[in-house]
Amino acid sequence: MLTTHQLHIDGRHHTLLPATTLEALRGDLLLVQAGGQSRRTALALALTGRMKPSTGTVAMGHEGSMATLRRRSAIIDAPEVNAPEHHLTVRSLASEDLALVPLKFRDRTRPTEWLVRHGFRDILDKWVEEVDSGRLLHLQLELALADSCVDLVVIDSPDRHTANTDAWLPLLTRLATGELGRGADASSETPLRPLIVVAVVGSIPSDWNGPTAVAGEDIAGGVADGEADGDGSEDADDQAGQDTGGVGLESSSRPSDPGPQAASGLPDTVSEETVSLPTTGMGDDVEPTAGSGVVLERTSDPEES
């Protein structure tokens, strides 16, 4: 079980995340509503141990270590953090993501073979921007599950790509129940892998009757101070994001030119140890790709690669 208690993050000039208390159970999909992209991304980073809270706690089970939480979690499709770059091919994306998984936690299948095995043969050589948003999300989820150590998956704003919830809601439900990650040729005897799954969304779908939470509220429904006075509005949050450089991370498309925000825009709550930039070739099927995005925490030993 994932739990937070009064999880709160200060931005440079505004509250980035008001105090939030929630819990998510293994096998269930929890939808958390948060206003503004900066707030949603900050919450996703905090839930996976990749952004240090100003106050409050986040823990998985009885383990309160942030390092352990990072190791056992994956963040999916966070804008300006690890959302797939449009200039990559699907094969390149898979090569880079698989190379970031420590060898002891994955098999050594070549990226092309891995894509075929998991049912993505038809999009091998497509550009990321050519792939349907639902299919691209499916690919990112399968790549996250290539790491056998992952027990928690947090998806950042899956509803920003389309108003059609059928493109992502059933997929995330299957992820929580353990039906994903077994490969397209999995038999009925292949064991399920239920996970803790949290989707941070702009609004809760009207037809969703599963577990929900709201940023700035506790489990009982109380509103945090920042929300009560309007600090949690979309406009206020977006302004906070501008003042802090989004969530304090410069756009990953320009790693060689970090700009002024990278030097001075980081909120005090961001832990520099949790973010690293890929600087070498990632797979055995493709050449190294420059500017492929910020990658969080799961870095492989150069000797293993």
C-alpha positions as CSV (number, residue, x, y, z in Angstrom):
1,M,0.0,0.0,0.0
2,L,1.1,3.5,-0.8
3,T,0.3,6.2,1.8
4,T,0.9,9.9,2.1
5,H,0.2,12.0,5.2
6,Q,-0.1,15.8,4.8
7,L,2.2,15.7,1.8
8,H,3.1,19.3,1.0
9,I,5.5,21.0,-1.4
10,D,6.5,24.6,-1.5
11,G,7.3,26.3,-4.8
12,R,9.5,29.4,-5.0
13,H,6.6,31.9,-4.7
14,H,3.4,29.7,-4.4
15,T,2.4,26.4,-2.9
16,L,3.2,23.8,-5.5
17,L,1.2,21.0,-3.8
18,P,-1.1,21.7,-0.8
19,A,-1.1,19.2,2.0
20,T,-2.5,15.9,0.7
21,T,-3.3,12.7,2.4
22,L,-4.2,9.6,0.4
23,E,-3.7,5.8,0.2
24,A,-3.5,3.5,-2.8
25,L,-3.9,-0.3,-2.6
26,R,-2.2,-3.0,-4.6
27,G,-4.6,-4.2,-7.3
28,D,-6.5,-1.0,-7.5
29,L,-6.3,2.1,-9.7
30,L,-6.5,5.3,-7.7
31,L,-7.4,8.5,-9.6
32,V,-6.1,11.7,-8.0
33,Q,-7.5,15.0,-9.2
34,A,-5.1,18.0,-9.2
35,G,-5.5,21.4,-10.9
36,G,-2.7,22.6,-13.2
37,Q,0.0,20.6,-14.9
38,S,2.8,21.8,-12.5
39,R,0.8,20.5,-9.5
40,R,0.1,17.2,-11.2
41,T,3.7,16.6,-12.1
42,A,4.9,17.7,-8.7
43,L,2.5,15.2,-7.1
44,A,3.6,12.4,-9.5
45,L,7.3,13.1,-8.7
46,A,6.6,13.2,-4.9
47,L,4.6,9.9,-4.9
48,T,7.5,8.1,-6.6
49,G,10.2,9.6,-4.3
50,R,11.6,11.8,-7.0
51,M,10.8,15.1,-5.3
52,K,11.4,15.8,-1.7
53,P,8.3,17.1,0.2
54,S,8.6,20.3,2.2
55,T,6.5,18.6,4.9
56,G,4.5,15.4,5.3
57,T,5.4,11.8,4.4
58,V,5.1,9.3,1.6
59,A,5.7,5.6,2.1
60,M,5.2,2.3,0.5
61,G,4.1,-0.3,3.1
62,H,6.3,0.1,6.2
63,E,9.3,1.3,4.2
64,G,9.8,5.0,4.5
65,S,13.1,5.2,2.6
66,M,12.9,7.6,-0.4
67,A,15.6,5.6,-2.1
68,T,13.6,2.4,-1.8
69,L,10.5,4.2,-3.0
70,R,12.3,5.4,-6.1
71,R,13.7,2.0,-6.8
72,R,10.4,0.3,-6.6
73,S,8.4,2.8,-8.6
74,A,8.0,4.2,-12.1
75,I,6.7,7.5,-13.3
76,I,5.1,7.6,-16.7
77,D,4.7,10.3,-19.3
78,A,5.5,13.3,-17.1
79,P,5.8,16.5,-19.3
80,E,9.3,18.0,-19.4
81,V,10.5,15.1,-17.3
82,N,10.3,11.8,-19.1
83,A,7.5,12.1,-21.7
84,P,8.6,10.5,-24.9
85,E,10.3,12.8,-27.3
86,H,8.6,13.1,-30.7
87,H,11.8,12.9,-32.7
88,L,12.5,9.3,-31.5
89,T,11.4,6.2,-33.2
90,V,9.6,3.5,-31.2
91,R,12.6,1.3,-31.5
92,S,14.9,4.0,-30.1
93,L,12.5,4.7,-27.2
94,A,12.4,1.0,-26.3
95,S,16.2,0.7,-26.6
96,E,16.8,3.7,-24.2
97,D,14.2,2.7,-21.6
98,L,15.3,-1.0,-21.5
99,A,19.0,0.1,-21.2
100,L,18.1,2.0,-18.0
101,V,16.9,-1.1,-16.2
102,P,19.7,-2.8,-14.2
103,L,20.5,-6.1,-15.9
104,K,19.8,-8.1,-12.7
105,F,16.2,-6.9,-12.9
106,R,15.4,-7.7,-16.5
107,D,16.1,-10.2,-19.2
108,R,18.7,-9.4,-21.9
109,T,16.3,-9.5,-24.9
110,R,17.3,-7.2,-27.7
111,P,14.9,-4.2,-28.1
112,T,13.5,-5.3,-31.4
113,E,12.8,-8.8,-30.1
114,W,11.3,-7.3,-27.0
115,L,8.9,-5.1,-29.0
116,V,7.8,-8.0,-31.1
117,R,7.2,-10.2,-28.1
118,H,5.1,-7.6,-26.4
119,G,2.9,-7.0,-29.5
120,F,4.4,-3.8,-31.0
121,R,5.8,-5.3,-34.2
122,D,3.5,-3.0,-36.3
123,I,5.0,0.2,-34.9
124,L,8.7,-0.7,-34.7
125,D,9.9,2.0,-37.0
126,K,7.2,4.6,-36.5
127,W,8.0,8.0,-35.0
128,V,6.7,8.5,-31.5
129,E,4.5,11.4,-32.8
130,E,2.8,9.0,-35.3
131,V,1.6,6.6,-32.6
132,D,-1.9,6.8,-31.2
133,S,-1.8,8.2,-27.6
134,G,-3.4,5.1,-26.1
135,R,-1.0,2.8,-27.9
136,L,2.0,4.9,-26.8
137,L,0.8,4.8,-23.2
138,H,0.5,1.0,-23.4
139,L,4.1,0.9,-24.7
140,Q,5.4,3.1,-21.9
141,L,3.6,0.9,-19.3
142,E,5.1,-2.3,-20.7
143,L,8.6,-0.7,-20.7
144,A,8.2,0.2,-17.1
145,L,7.2,-3.3,-16.2
146,A,10.4,-4.6,-17.9
147,D,11.9,-3.8,-14.5
148,S,10.8,-6.7,-12.2
149,C,11.5,-4.5,-9.1
150,V,8.7,-2.1,-9.9
151,D,5.6,-2.3,-7.6
152,L,4.2,1.2,-8.0
153,V,3.4,3.0,-11.2
154,V,2.3,6.7,-11.3
155,I,1.0,8.1,-14.5
156,D,1.1,11.9,-15.0
157,S,-2.0,13.4,-16.7
158,P,-3.1,10.6,-19.0
159,D,-6.2,12.7,-19.8
160,R,-4.2,15.5,-21.3
161,H,-3.9,13.7,-24.7
162,T,-7.5,12.9,-25.3
163,A,-11.0,13.5,-23.9
164,N,-11.8,9.8,-24.6
165,T,-11.3,7.9,-21.3
166,D,-11.5,4.6,-23.2
167,A,-8.0,5.4,-24.5
168,W,-6.4,5.1,-21.0
169,L,-8.8,4.1,-18.2
170,P,-9.3,0.4,-19.1
171,L,-5.5,0.1,-19.8
172,L,-4.6,1.5,-16.3
173,T,-7.2,-0.8,-14.7
174,R,-5.6,-3.8,-16.4
175,L,-2.2,-2.6,-15.2
176,A,-3.4,-2.5,-11.6
177,T,-4.9,-6.0,-11.7
178,G,-1.7,-7.4,-13.2
179,E,-2.8,-8.3,-16.7
180,L,-0.1,-6.2,-18.4
181,G,3.6,-7.0,-18.5
182,R,3.2,-10.7,-19.3
183,G,3.8,-10.4,-23.1
184,A,1.4,-10.9,-26.0
185,D,2.0,-14.6,-26.0
186,A,1.3,-15.1,-22.3
187,S,-0.8,-18.2,-21.4
188,S,-3.6,-18.5,-18.9
189,E,-1.1,-20.1,-16.5
190,T,1.2,-17.0,-16.6
191,P,0.9,-15.5,-13.1
192,L,-0.6,-12.0,-12.7
193,R,1.4,-9.1,-11.4
194,P,-0.9,-6.8,-9.5
195,L,0.5,-3.3,-8.8
196,I,-0.2,-0.1,-7.0
197,V,-1.3,2.3,-9.7
198,V,-2.0,6.0,-9.4
199,A,-3.1,8.3,-12.2
200,V,-2.9,12.0,-11.5
201,V,-5.6,13.7,-13.6
202,G,-7.2,17.0,-14.3
203,S,-10.6,15.8,-13.5
204,I,-12.2,12.6,-12.4
205,P,-14.2,11.0,-15.2
206,S,-18.0,11.0,-14.5
207,D,-18.3,7.3,-15.2
208,W,-15.5,6.3,-12.8
209,N,-16.7,4.6,-9.6
210,G,-13.4,3.4,-8.3
211,P,-11.0,4.9,-5.6
212,T,-10.4,8.7,-5.9
213,A,-8.6,11.5,-4.1
214,V,-8.1,15.2,-4.5
215,A,-4.8,17.1,-4.1
216,G,-5.2,19.4,-1.2
217,E,-7.6,17.1,0.7
218,D,-7.2,14.4,3.3
219,I,-8.9,11.0,3.1
220,A,-11.9,12.3,5.0
221,G,-12.4,15.1,2.5
222,G,-11.0,18.1,4.4
223,V,-9.6,20.9,2.3
224,A,-6.1,22.2,2.9
225,D,-5.5,25.8,3.7
226,G,-3.9,26.5,0.3
227,E,-7.0,25.2,-1.5
228,A,-9.5,27.0,0.7
229,D,-8.1,30.5,-0.2
230,G,-8.0,29.8,-3.9
231,D,-4.3,28.9,-4.1
232,G,-5.1,25.7,-5.8
233,S,-6.9,27.2,-8.8
234,E,-5.7,26.4,-12.3
235,D,-4.5,29.9,-13.0
236,A,-2.7,30.2,-9.7
237,D,-1.0,26.9,-10.1
238,D,0.1,27.6,-13.7
239,Q,1.6,30.9,-12.5
240,A,3.4,29.0,-9.8
241,G,4.7,26.7,-12.5
242,Q,6.1,29.6,-14.4
243,D,7.8,31.0,-11.4
244,T,9.4,27.7,-10.6
245,G,10.2,26.6,-14.1
246,G,7.3,24.1,-14.3
247,V,8.2,21.8,-11.4
248,G,11.8,23.0,-11.2
249,L,13.1,20.9,-14.1
250,E,14.2,22.5,-17.4
251,S,12.8,21.1,-20.6
252,S,14.6,17.9,-21.5
253,S,14.8,18.8,-25.2
254,R,17.8,21.1,-24.6
255,P,20.2,19.3,-22.3
256,S,23.2,21.2,-23.7
257,D,21.6,24.6,-23.0
258,P,19.9,24.3,-19.6
259,G,19.1,28.0,-19.5
260,P,18.7,30.3,-16.5
261,Q,15.9,28.3,-14.9
262,A,18.1,25.2,-14.6
263,A,20.5,27.3,-12.6
264,S,18.2,29.2,-10.4
265,G,14.6,28.0,-10.9
266,L,14.8,24.8,-9.0
267,P,12.5,24.8,-5.9
268,D,14.3,23.9,-2.7
269,T,12.3,20.7,-2.5
270,V,13.9,19.1,-5.6
271,S,16.6,16.5,-4.8
272,E,19.3,16.7,-7.4
273,E,20.3,13.2,-6.6
274,T,17.1,11.9,-8.1
275,V,17.5,13.2,-11.7
276,S,20.1,12.2,-14.2
277,L,20.6,12.9,-17.9
278,P,21.5,10.1,-20.3
279,T,24.8,10.8,-22.0
280,T,25.6,7.5,-23.7
281,G,24.1,5.2,-26.2
282,M,21.2,3.2,-24.7
283,G,20.6,0.2,-26.8
284,D,22.2,-2.4,-29.0
285,D,19.9,-1.6,-32.0
286,V,20.3,2.1,-32.3
287,E,22.9,4.8,-32.2
288,P,23.0,7.2,-29.2
289,T,20.3,9.8,-29.3
290,A,21.0,13.3,-28.1
291,G,18.4,15.2,-26.1
292,S,16.3,12.2,-25.5
293,G,14.9,13.5,-22.2
294,V,15.4,13.6,-18.5
295,V,15.5,10.1,-17.0
296,L,14.6,9.5,-13.4
297,E,16.6,7.5,-10.9
298,R,16.8,4.1,-12.7
299,T,20.3,4.3,-14.1
300,S,22.3,1.2,-15.1
301,D,26.0,0.6,-14.3
302,P,28.1,1.5,-17.3
303,E,29.9,-1.8,-16.9
304,E,26.6,-3.7,-17.1
305,S,25.6,-1.9,-20.3
